[in-house]
Amino acid sequence: MENIMKCEGFNYAFDQNACQSCSGKCCIGESGYIWVNEKEREAIAQKLNMPKASFIDAYLAKIRYRFTIKEIAYEGGYGCVFFDMEKRSCSIYEVRPEQCRTFPFWDYFKENINEVAEECPGIIRS
């Protein structure tokens, strides 16, 4: 039970063990934004052994005043540029952005549990 996560205000839990067999459904599918802050940009650039400016040019898009990770076309949808399609895993997992770390506990899903349950096999309804 130590791999079961709960978050106050959410009427579901999350079994982290499901990630092993999921194949990254949270990293592929519909287009969306994965916002990265300054600290996260520095950590990812360091992991990739790249100067921060080069990392930003290669992997991020600027939307108004924020940066989001670029997407690539994948199976009729999109995938995070850091999702390794062959290994079916995140290539920057150790330094992935907070937005990725907090999935599936996003405020949007408080009222849309069916949507997240369809996407994520680790959802345990309360």
Order of alpha helices (4+ residues) and beta strands (2+ residues): beta-beta-alpha-beta-beta-alpha-alpha-beta-beta-beta-beta-beta-beta-alpha-alpha-alpha-beta
